[in-house]
Amino acid sequence: MRLDPHTIRRPFYRNSTVVILITADDFWDSWGVKHPADGGLMEFDEARTHPEDHVWTVVESGDDEDGNWYAAPGFHLVNRLGYVVTTRPWVDYTQDAIYFLDDMEDDEDRAN
């Protein structure tokens, strides 16, 4: 049985602590991601008009091997691509989420 990479909670390390991410499907479906009318990411000026506990910063990992994008609760500057707003507010212990999962490598493995 092959696991769907969009529903796996992926661990990573932050300050020597293992962190489990919110899956891409959970983030989109359960958190209610809202986009600007053009479907892209928000700029800071637009995102700051929303309650801070609904704003997530979409970031690159900064690792060339990892093509994923992540959504981190709140406003961040490092590796920032833009912002999204959710209908559901986050709290201090809310985990980061997978915003875009680059599973191209997984797709190539399946084809072989």
TORPA-4810 file (N, C-alpha, C, O; in nm, 3 decimals):
<nodes>
NODE_1_0.084_-0.119_0.000_0.000_0.000_0.000_0.088_0.124_0.000_0.176_0.138_0.085_M
NODE_2_0.066_0.214_-0.094_0.146_0.337_-0.105_0.072_0.449_-0.034_-0.048_0.470_-0.056_R
NODE_3_0.144_0.521_0.050_0.084_0.631_0.124_0.077_0.756_0.038_0.168_0.784_-0.040_L
NODE_4_-0.030_0.830_0.051_-0.046_0.956_-0.020_0.039_1.062_0.049_0.016_1.090_0.167_D
NODE_5_0.138_1.123_-0.020_0.226_1.220_0.045_0.153_1.345_0.093_0.207_1.419_0.175_P
NODE_6_0.031_1.371_0.042_-0.043_1.490_0.083_-0.109_1.473_0.220_-0.152_1.571_0.280_H
NODE_7_-0.117_1.350_0.268_-0.185_1.328_0.396_-0.090_1.282_0.506_-0.134_1.258_0.619_T
NODE_8_0.038_1.270_0.476_0.135_1.229_0.576_0.178_1.350_0.657_0.210_1.455_0.601_I
NODE_9_0.179_1.336_0.787_0.234_1.442_0.872_0.385_1.428_0.869_0.439_1.328_0.915_R
NODE_10_0.453_1.527_0.816_0.597_1.520_0.794_0.673_1.585_0.910_0.653_1.703_0.940_R
NODE_11_0.762_1.508_0.974_0.840_1.567_1.082_0.959_1.646_1.027_1.012_1.614_0.921_P
NODE_12_1.000_1.747_1.101_1.124_1.818_1.073_1.177_1.872_1.206_1.108_1.866_1.307_F
NODE_13_1.299_1.923_1.205_1.360_1.969_1.328_1.362_2.121_1.334_1.393_2.187_1.235_Y
NODE_14_1.329_2.175_1.449_1.340_2.318_1.474_1.403_2.331_1.612_1.345_2.289_1.712_R
NODE_15_1.522_2.390_1.616_1.594_2.405_1.742_1.604_2.272_1.816_1.574_2.263_1.935_N
NODE_16_1.647_2.167_1.743_1.666_2.032_1.797_1.538_1.967_1.847_1.544_1.869_1.922_S
NODE_17_1.423_2.017_1.808_1.295_1.960_1.846_1.224_1.908_1.721_1.218_1.978_1.620_T
NODE_18_1.171_1.788_1.728_1.097_1.734_1.615_0.961_1.803_1.609_0.890_1.810_1.709_V
NODE_19_0.925_1.853_1.491_0.798_1.921_1.471_0.719_1.843_1.367_0.774_1.806_1.263_V
NODE_20_0.593_1.818_1.393_0.506_1.751_1.297_0.423_1.858_1.228_0.360_1.941_1.293_I
NODE_21_0.423_1.856_1.096_0.354_1.957_1.018_0.207_1.922_0.997_0.169_1.805_0.997_L
NODE_22_0.126_2.026_0.981_-0.012_2.008_0.936_-0.003_1.968_0.789_0.071_2.030_0.712_I
NODE_23_-0.076_1.866_0.749_-0.070_1.822_0.610_-0.128_1.928_0.517_-0.205_2.014_0.559_T
NODE_24_-0.090_1.920_0.390_-0.142_2.015_0.291_-0.294_2.005_0.282_-0.363_2.107_0.277_A
NODE_25_-0.347_1.883_0.281_-0.492_1.866_0.273_-0.562_1.924_0.395_-0.664_1.991_0.381_D
NODE_26_-0.509_1.898_0.514_-0.568_1.954_0.637_-0.566_2.105_0.635_-0.663_2.170_0.673_D
NODE_27_-0.455_2.162_0.589_-0.443_2.308_0.588_-0.546_2.369_0.495_-0.616_2.463_0.534_F
NODE_28_-0.557_2.318_0.374_-0.650_2.375_0.277_-0.795_2.350_0.317_-0.879_2.439_0.307_W
NODE_29_-0.824_2.228_0.363_-0.963_2.192_0.392_-1.010_2.239_0.531_-1.120_2.293_0.543_D
NODE_30_-0.929_2.218_0.632_-0.972_2.245_0.769_-0.949_2.388_0.815_-1.022_2.439_0.901_S
NODE_31_-0.848_2.454_0.759_-0.815_2.589_0.804_-0.881_2.696_0.719_-0.886_2.812_0.761_W
NODE_32_-0.932_2.662_0.600_-1.003_2.759_0.517_-0.912_2.865_0.460_-0.929_2.984_0.488_G
NODE_33_-0.817_2.825_0.379_-0.722_2.919_0.318_-0.796_3.010_0.222_-0.871_2.965_0.135_V
NODE_34_-0.773_3.140_0.238_-0.833_3.241_0.149_-0.720_3.311_0.073_-0.614_3.341_0.128_K
NODE_35_-0.745_3.337_-0.055_-0.648_3.403_-0.142_-0.703_3.534_-0.193_-0.824_3.557_-0.188_H
NODE_36_-0.614_3.622_-0.241_-0.663_3.741_-0.312_-0.738_3.697_-0.438_-0.732_3.581_-0.478_P
NODE_37_-0.808_3.789_-0.499_-0.890_3.759_-0.618_-0.806_3.698_-0.731_-0.859_3.619_-0.809_A
NODE_38_-0.677_3.734_-0.741_-0.594_3.681_-0.849_-0.543_3.540_-0.821_-0.477_3.480_-0.906_D
NODE_39_-0.572_3.485_-0.701_-0.532_3.349_-0.668_-0.390_3.335_-0.619_-0.348_3.225_-0.584_G
NODE_40_-0.315_3.444_-0.615_-0.176_3.438_-0.570_-0.164_3.455_-0.419_-0.260_3.436_-0.344_G
NODE_41_-0.046_3.491_-0.377_-0.020_3.519_-0.235_-0.037_3.667_-0.208_-0.019_3.750_-0.298_L
NODE_42_-0.072_3.700_-0.086_-0.089_3.841_-0.047_0.047_3.906_-0.020_0.142_3.841_0.022_M
NODE_43_0.052_4.034_-0.046_0.167_4.115_-0.004_0.143_4.160_0.139_0.031_4.149_0.190_E
NODE_44_0.246_4.211_0.203_0.237_4.252_0.343_0.126_4.355_0.366_0.049_4.343_0.461_F
NODE_45_0.119_4.456_0.280_0.020_4.563_0.299_-0.123_4.510_0.303_-0.207_4.562_0.376_D
NODE_46_-0.151_4.407_0.224_-0.284_4.348_0.225_-0.303_4.256_0.346_-0.408_4.258_0.410_E
NODE_47_-0.202_4.175_0.376_-0.213_4.079_0.487_-0.228_4.150_0.622_-0.299_4.100_0.710_A
NODE_48_-0.165_4.264_0.639_-0.170_4.331_0.770_-0.307_4.391_0.803_-0.331_4.435_0.915_R
NODE_49_-0.397_4.392_0.705_-0.533_4.441_0.731_-0.621_4.334_0.795_-0.735_4.361_0.833_T
NODE_50_-0.569_4.212_0.807_-0.643_4.099_0.865_-0.595_4.075_1.008_-0.484_4.114_1.043_H
NODE_51_-0.678_4.012_1.091_-0.633_3.980_1.227_-0.507_3.893_1.222_-0.500_3.798_1.144_P
NODE_52_-0.408_3.926_1.304_-0.279_3.857_1.299_-0.293_3.706_1.318_-0.217_3.629_1.259_E
NODE_53_-0.389_3.663_1.400_-0.402_3.519_1.425_-0.471_3.442_1.312_-0.503_3.324_1.326_D
NODE_54_-0.493_3.511_1.200_-0.546_3.446_1.079_-0.445_3.452_0.965_-0.470_3.397_0.857_H
NODE_55_-0.332_3.519_0.987_-0.231_3.538_0.882_-0.122_3.432_0.895_-0.074_3.404_1.004_V
NODE_56_-0.085_3.373_0.782_0.023_3.275_0.774_0.122_3.325_0.669_0.082_3.378_0.565_W
NODE_57_0.251_3.308_0.695_0.355_3.343_0.598_0.393_3.218_0.521_0.428_3.117_0.580_T
NODE_58_0.386_3.226_0.389_0.429_3.114_0.304_0.577_3.134_0.276_0.620_3.239_0.229_V
NODE_59_0.656_3.029_0.307_0.802_3.037_0.297_0.856_2.917_0.219_0.794_2.811_0.213_V
NODE_60_0.973_2.938_0.160_1.051_2.828_0.105_1.134_2.770_0.218_1.158_2.838_0.318_E
NODE_61_1.176_2.648_0.204_1.255_2.586_0.311_1.396_2.643_0.316_1.459_2.641_0.422_S
NODE_62_1.447_2.692_0.204_1.585_2.740_0.200_1.683_2.628_0.168_1.804_2.651_0.162_G
NODE_63_1.631_2.507_0.148_1.712_2.389_0.116_1.687_2.355_-0.030_1.573_2.333_-0.070_D
NODE_64_1.794_2.349_-0.110_1.779_2.320_-0.253_1.716_2.184_-0.280_1.654_2.164_-0.384_D
NODE_65_1.731_2.091_-0.187_1.674_1.957_-0.203_1.524_1.954_-0.175_1.454_1.862_-0.218_E
NODE_66_1.475_2.053_-0.104_1.336_2.056_-0.060_1.262_2.163_-0.138_1.279_2.282_-0.112_D
NODE_67_1.179_2.122_-0.234_1.105_2.217_-0.316_0.970_2.254_-0.256_0.889_2.319_-0.321_G
NODE_68_0.946_2.211_-0.132_0.817_2.239_-0.068_0.808_2.384_-0.024_0.908_2.451_0.000_N
NODE_69_0.685_2.431_-0.013_0.655_2.561_0.049_0.579_2.531_0.176_0.498_2.439_0.181_W
NODE_70_0.606_2.608_0.279_0.542_2.589_0.409_0.469_2.716_0.451_0.507_2.826_0.411_Y
NODE_71_0.365_2.699_0.530_0.291_2.812_0.585_0.319_2.814_0.734_0.290_2.717_0.805_A
NODE_72_0.373_2.925_0.782_0.405_2.941_0.924_0.309_3.044_0.983_0.289_3.151_0.924_A
NODE_73_0.250_3.014_1.098_0.156_3.109_1.158_0.222_3.243_1.188_0.332_3.247_1.243_P
NODE_74_0.156_3.351_1.150_0.206_3.485_1.181_0.287_3.546_1.068_0.292_3.493_0.957_G
NODE_75_0.351_3.658_1.100_0.432_3.731_1.003_0.580_3.693_1.021_0.633_3.699_1.131_F
NODE_76_0.644_3.654_0.910_0.785_3.618_0.911_0.854_3.683_0.792_0.788_3.719_0.694_H
NODE_77_0.986_3.700_0.800_1.059_3.764_0.692_1.151_3.669_0.616_1.166_3.684_0.495_L
NODE_78_1.213_3.573_0.685_1.313_3.486_0.623_1.245_3.389_0.526_1.148_3.322_0.561_V
NODE_79_1.298_3.383_0.404_1.249_3.294_0.298_1.101_3.317_0.262_1.036_3.227_0.209_N
NODE_80_1.051_3.433_0.290_0.909_3.467_0.267_0.878_3.477_0.119_0.950_3.540_0.042_R
NODE_81_0.766_3.412_0.080_0.714_3.424_-0.056_0.592_3.515_-0.061_0.568_3.582_-0.161_L
NODE_82_0.517_3.517_0.049_0.395_3.597_0.058_0.312_3.548_0.175_0.361_3.474_0.261_G
NODE_83_0.186_3.589_0.178_0.099_3.558_0.291_-0.034_3.502_0.244_-0.079_3.531_0.133_Y
NODE_84_-0.097_3.420_0.329_-0.235_3.377_0.310_-0.308_3.401_0.441_-0.247_3.414_0.548_V
NODE_85_-0.438_3.405_0.430_-0.524_3.425_0.547_-0.614_3.302_0.557_-0.658_3.248_0.455_V
NODE_86_-0.642_3.260_0.680_-0.732_3.147_0.700_-0.857_3.193_0.774_-0.855_3.291_0.848_T
NODE_87_-0.966_3.120_0.754_-1.089_3.151_0.825_-1.078_3.109_0.971_-1.144_3.166_1.058_T
NODE_88_-0.995_3.010_0.998_-0.974_2.958_1.135_-0.850_3.023_1.195_-0.744_3.021_1.131_R
NODE_89_-0.858_3.080_1.315_-0.740_3.143_1.375_-0.643_3.038_1.428_-0.683_2.929_1.468_P
NODE_90_-0.514_3.072_1.428_-0.415_2.986_1.489_-0.391_3.031_1.633_-0.427_3.142_1.671_W
NODE_91_-0.331_2.944_1.712_-0.294_2.975_1.850_-0.144_2.954_1.865_-0.078_2.905_1.773_V
NODE_92_-0.089_2.992_1.980_0.056_2.988_1.999_0.121_2.853_1.967_0.234_2.850_1.919_D
NODE_93_0.054_2.744_1.992_0.114_2.612_1.970_0.078_2.553_1.834_0.107_2.435_1.810_Y
NODE_94_0.017_2.629_1.745_-0.019_2.578_1.613_0.108_2.543_1.535_0.205_2.618_1.536_T
NODE_95_0.104_2.427_1.469_0.217_2.380_1.391_0.223_2.451_1.257_0.125_2.509_1.210_Q
NODE_96_0.342_2.447_1.196_0.353_2.492_1.058_0.277_2.395_0.969_0.248_2.282_1.010_D
NODE_97_0.244_2.439_0.849_0.168_2.356_0.756_0.245_2.342_0.625_0.324_2.429_0.588_A
NODE_98_0.220_2.233_0.556_0.271_2.220_0.419_0.174_2.298_0.331_0.055_2.267_0.325_I
NODE_99_0.225_2.399_0.262_0.141_2.480_0.174_0.141_2.421_0.033_0.036_2.409_-0.030_Y
NODE_100_0.259_2.385_-0.014_0.275_2.324_-0.146_0.374_2.211_-0.131_0.487_2.232_-0.088_F
NODE_101_0.332_2.090_-0.165_0.418_1.973_-0.155_0.474_1.941_-0.291_0.400_1.907_-0.384_L
NODE_102_0.606_1.951_-0.305_0.672_1.919_-0.431_0.694_1.769_-0.434_0.798_1.718_-0.390_D
NODE_103_0.595_1.697_-0.487_0.605_1.552_-0.492_0.642_1.503_-0.632_0.612_1.389_-0.668_D
NODE_104_0.707_1.590_-0.710_0.751_1.552_-0.844_0.843_1.432_-0.838_0.834_1.342_-0.923_M
NODE_105_0.932_1.429_-0.740_1.024_1.317_-0.725_0.947_1.188_-0.697_0.981_1.083_-0.751_E
NODE_106_0.843_1.194_-0.613_0.760_1.078_-0.583_0.688_1.031_-0.710_0.676_0.911_-0.733_D
NODE_107_0.641_1.124_-0.793_0.572_1.089_-0.917_0.668_1.017_-1.013_0.628_0.922_-1.081_D
NODE_108_0.794_1.062_-1.020_0.892_0.998_-1.106_0.921_0.856_-1.059_0.936_0.766_-1.141_E
NODE_109_0.930_0.835_-0.926_0.953_0.703_-0.871_0.839_0.609_-0.906_0.862_0.493_-0.937_D
NODE_110_0.716_0.658_-0.901_0.598_0.575_-0.932_0.598_0.532_-1.079_0.553_0.423_-1.112_R
NODE_111_0.648_0.619_-1.167_0.646_0.590_-1.310_0.747_0.481_-1.346_0.731_0.411_-1.446_A
NODE_112_0.851_0.467_-1.265_0.958_0.368_-1.295_0.927_0.233_-1.239_1.005_0.139_-1.255_N
</nodes>
